[in-house]
């Protein structure tokens, strides 16, 4: 079992930046990839980005490339999502998720076994 807790959400102005954190606990000695998803009101949860176990490989949804950066620190058991040039349409609940194994390019919700509770990002115009 891996427990995930997100933090860093809040209200930010359009054009601003924010960094989300996802702290993992539990079975953190295992190999697992981590991803960020987001869910806007009345929309399906969508993939944002994922990072491999070692942190050396990343994968992004096309619409997120260039503005968002995912990274991880395995010493701290934490994964980050740096979001820049935020837009009102980035408003959503952001979730981190983990899946056992080395594959880091999984983009479907069902590909992930463990989820955090989510953190709200609201971008004001």
Secondary structure, 3 states (H helix, E strand, C coil): CEEEEEECCEEEECCCCEEEEEEEEECCCCCEEEEEEEECCCCCCEEEEEECCCCCCEEECHHHCCCEEEEEECCCCEEEEEECCCCHHHCEEEEEEEEECCCCCCCCHHHCCEECCCEEEEEEC
